[in-house]
Amino acid sequence: MIQMDIGTNRTDFYIGLSLAMSSSIFIGGSFILKKKGLLRLSSKGFMRAGQGGYAYLKEWLWWAGLISMGAGEAANFAAYAFAPATLVTPLGAMSVLVSAVLSSYFLNERLNVHGKMGCLLCILGSTVMVIHAPQEEEVASLTAMAEKLQDPGFIVFAVSVVTSSLILIFLVAPRYGQKNVLVYILICSVIGSLSVSCVKGLGIGIKELFAGTAVLKEPLFWCLLICLVICVSIQISYLNKALDIYNTSIVTPIYYVFFTTSVMACSAILFKEWLSMSTDGAVGTVSGFLTIILGIFLLHAFKDLTFSWDSLPLYLRKGLHGSPWGQQAYVALPSQESQAEGPGEGKLAREGNSKGSYSPEGSMRRNNSFVTT
């Protein structure tokens, strides 16, 4: 019986892992399709989404991006039902790589060396977080999920998220939304932490539904569904504004970092998973997250820096193509013996060089005389 449970858990793990990976591919591609549609509308003179326009609702490329994102979110939705949030959420870093690569091909957005290093660091940090991810408490029914949602710590967290979101939406976004990329992304991220909790509860409810439990009669199931629709609608609206104003290769990774942070915090408060972590697990998780932060810093801080071989210092560029001193021959440095030699020895050395023989002393003197003259 124990072996069957272990086998089932391992199967669920791989199913959740596969769904999370496919979700990243669909979501990463959706950013490109949406951005392409928004650029087409802007070239036609329509009011941009960042200025409050909704002309993108008539653009088929934007709808293709929305469908792709819907497929990715559906796969992500299913992944949360099979695997813990601390495994599924960090794997969203793959969407950063997919979006960065596709944007360089289809949107002509240059991603410099620092940006590429930042993307690699994001993936590395996410991998470390997955390896050391804490195991959340087992929640197998909506009844157990309801008990978790009634915890005072989670209630305080949810109230804080709603309050901060309202402040950002009505006070901060109208003034600073088009000047700072973090404003719109913060709104999407903090709201996203609640949407993941709703997805987790609905995933558990759907699994119970297929098992024969009358889940549709539970008020919690419908409350979670309504909350999910509201949260996703807000996320889509403000993510569109961020994509319309700022570079895709910048929006995607920053959104990933803040979204992952919010989800990890929500999951830790809701499932109390950090209480059972070992010291190695805690250090590994924090290290992985700091690695992601470093990657995002490289990607965001140096986004306008044009880096190429021509931007290297002169001596490094010459050193890459040959001798830094051009065609100048090697000259032996003066030694004590050469400095102490008499005039006659120097004359013989010069005479030897004039006949075609090589003398380091004579060569040294010629070069020194060339420099002094």
Salt bridges, closest charged atoms under 4 A:
GLU59 OE2 - ARG40 NH1 3.53
GLU136 OE2 - LYS200 NZ 3.04
GLU137 OE1 - LYS148 NZ 2.27
ASP151 OD2 - LYS272 NZ 3.09
ASP244 OD2 - ARG48 NE 3.41
ASP304 OD2 - LYS303 NZ 3.19
GLU341 OE2 - ARG365 NH2 1.94
